[in-house]
């Protein structure tokens, strides 16, 4: 009774967006909350991301990875915000060098909890956290990560390699400090 | 292959990114090296824990109310052509505070105006006043504090009804005909549509879309939906108070008409009251347009409802 033909068209567009993009609300919120560590700011980021996604949904290629498309938009929104807040997040050369020169890493510890893994991840420089999560949690390809973060694919690969190694180093140090089991083999470099 | 080579390639092996030949080299090494087998299992487990830990971390879960809000706001942006703005979380919270503050101010001003006009006729009791009265055992209404009928929770229910009934059509309970609700629940609902429509003299040629009675969050409303400048406008009338009703029945006459207005980025809200009813006008129109409709219908609707109250 309420709807005109024009409204029916909008309802159809909405239904497509609702079916394709909205199921990833929780995934985007998780990522936003991880990156910003603040509920209100995370909610605002997710809102703005979805508003932009809604307005450009006609450019989304059906059948491709919608979650990766949304995360890419979210990073663009976040980058714009950081620039406008004059809080440019530049990748620190020092951090990159530290990661590069972390040569000795003990065997990956076991008997650690999921919470301890997340805490160790938080202690990594953000640029390594990001690629590890996008790859190993969100299952994004190198290309998709590169497009989201606006960095070359080769940089994604090297950061991922270093990020995983740093994570293992953090966990290994944590396990050693608490005497948590390092059951397996010898401590080799890598 | 040495253990150091294996450990350099182990992550790529787990991600299935290696060439077939390299894979075979790794597998051959694994067959003869218990340490690397253990390391591979540990890395596999680490990935699994990372994935599970991240996806299930309590502090990273999206709040349910945000999910509902986000969906509704996006839907409104999509389906209401005049809606181009989108409230941020901070803005949304500020808007609720603003609405609540506006209502408190409006209630206080309204009460003061009424008190100044009449020192004889008692006014409507507040929740706080009734609690005070019962705790002291007193019954003299002249000692009580007056109030406007509209509380912040009632306002939220009215806004929620406009959003979920008029805009989103997703009430839990199916609406019933207004006349039927008038017979069963509240006689003020009978012929309310005629009082709202002003014999076709509504501002700007607003037209009737639908009228019914619906329930939001346990609050029953008479809901008259108008269309004005391509926007849906809800006129929501609801009885207020249970205990007050019997006490106030003796008051008879309707309260002085008072139209107050509050708004947010999403909805504009105006309301006026009779002795036992609150009437809301809610839309996404400009504040001036929303208020114009409220002012236009207030005399007619107040008169109609007041008559029903004393009947």
HADDOCK unambig.tbl for C-alpha pairs under 7 A between the chains (distance, minus, plus):
assign (segid A and resid 2 and name CA) (segid B and resid 209 and name CA) 6.91 0.50 0.50
assign (segid A and resid 7 and name CA) (segid B and resid 79 and name CA) 6.76 0.50 0.50
assign (segid A and resid 10 and name CA) (segid B and resid 78 and name CA) 6.68 0.50 0.50
assign (segid A and resid 10 and name CA) (segid B and resid 79 and name CA) 5.87 0.50 0.50
assign (segid A and resid 11 and name CA) (segid B and resid 79 and name CA) 6.75 0.50 0.50
assign (segid A and resid 14 and name CA) (segid B and resid 75 and name CA) 6.88 0.50 0.50
assign (segid A and resid 14 and name CA) (segid B and resid 78 and name CA) 6.59 0.50 0.50
assign (segid A and resid 26 and name CA) (segid B and resid 61 and name CA) 6.91 0.50 0.50
assign (segid A and resid 26 and name CA) (segid B and resid 62 and name CA) 5.61 0.50 0.50
assign (segid A and resid 29 and name CA) (segid B and resid 62 and name CA) 5.95 0.50 0.50
assign (segid A and resid 30 and name CA) (segid B and resid 60 and name CA) 4.79 0.50 0.50
assign (segid A and resid 30 and name CA) (segid B and resid 61 and name CA) 6.15 0.50 0.50
assign (segid A and resid 30 and name CA) (segid B and resid 62 and name CA) 6.90 0.50 0.50
assign (segid A and resid 33 and name CA) (segid B and resid 60 and name CA) 6.00 0.50 0.50
assign (segid A and resid 34 and name CA) (segid B and resid 60 and name CA) 6.83 0.50 0.50
assign (segid A and resid 40 and name CA) (segid B and resid 89 and name CA) 6.17 0.50 0.50
assign (segid A and resid 40 and name CA) (segid B and resid 90 and name CA) 6.85 0.50 0.50
assign (segid A and resid 43 and name CA) (segid B and resid 89 and name CA) 6.46 0.50 0.50
assign (segid A and resid 44 and name CA) (segid B and resid 88 and name CA) 5.47 0.50 0.50
assign (segid A and resid 44 and name CA) (segid B and resid 89 and name CA) 5.78 0.50 0.50
assign (segid A and resid 47 and name CA) (segid B and resid 70 and name CA) 6.57 0.50 0.50
assign (segid A and resid 51 and name CA) (segid B and resid 74 and name CA) 6.69 0.50 0.50
assign (segid A and resid 107 and name CA) (segid B and resid 39 and name CA) 6.38 0.50 0.50
assign (segid A and resid 108 and name CA) (segid B and resid 39 and name CA) 6.28 0.50 0.50
assign (segid A and resid 108 and name CA) (segid B and resid 42 and name CA) 5.81 0.50 0.50
assign (segid A and resid 108 and name CA) (segid B and resid 43 and name CA) 6.38 0.50 0.50
assign (segid A and resid 109 and name CA) (segid B and resid 42 and name CA) 6.76 0.50 0.50
assign (segid A and resid 110 and name CA) (segid B and resid 42 and name CA) 6.08 0.50 0.50
assign (segid A and resid 114 and name CA) (segid B and resid 49 and name CA) 5.01 0.50 0.50
assign (segid A and resid 114 and name CA) (segid B and resid 50 and name CA) 6.22 0.50 0.50
assign (segid A and resid 114 and name CA) (segid B and resid 53 and name CA) 4.74 0.50 0.50
assign (segid A and resid 115 and name CA) (segid B and resid 53 and name CA) 6.22 0.50 0.50
assign (segid A and resid 117 and name CA) (segid B and resid 50 and name CA) 6.11 0.50 0.50
assign (segid A and resid 118 and name CA) (segid B and resid 50 and name CA) 6.63 0.50 0.50
assign (segid A and resid 118 and name CA) (segid B and resid 53 and name CA) 6.73 0.50 0.50
assign (segid A and resid 118 and name CA) (segid B and resid 54 and name CA) 6.92 0.50 0.50
assign (segid A and resid 136 and name CA) (segid B and resid 47 and name CA) 6.75 0.50 0.50
assign (segid A and resid 136 and name CA) (segid B and resid 51 and name CA) 6.76 0.50 0.50
assign (segid A and resid 137 and name CA) (segid B and resid 51 and name CA) 4.77 0.50 0.50
assign (segid A and resid 184 and name CA) (segid B and resid 35 and name CA) 5.69 0.50 0.50
assign (segid A and resid 184 and name CA) (segid B and resid 38 and name CA) 5.46 0.50 0.50
assign (segid A and resid 184 and name CA) (segid B and resid 39 and name CA) 6.57 0.50 0.50
assign (segid A and resid 185 and name CA) (segid B and resid 35 and name CA) 4.03 0.50 0.50
assign (segid A and resid 185 and name CA) (segid B and resid 36 and name CA) 6.94 0.50 0.50
assign (segid A and resid 185 and name CA) (segid B and resid 38 and name CA) 6.93 0.50 0.50
assign (segid A and resid 186 and name CA) (segid B and resid 35 and name CA) 6.80 0.50 0.50
assign (segid A and resid 188 and name CA) (segid B and resid 4 and name CA) 6.42 0.50 0.50
assign (segid A and resid 189 and name CA) (segid B and resid 4 and name CA) 6.45 0.50 0.50
assign (segid A and resid 190 and name CA) (segid B and resid 4 and name CA) 6.85 0.50 0.50
assign (segid A and resid 190 and name CA) (segid B and resid 7 and name CA) 6.39 0.50 0.50
assign (segid A and resid 190 and name CA) (segid B and resid 8 and name CA) 5.97 0.50 0.50
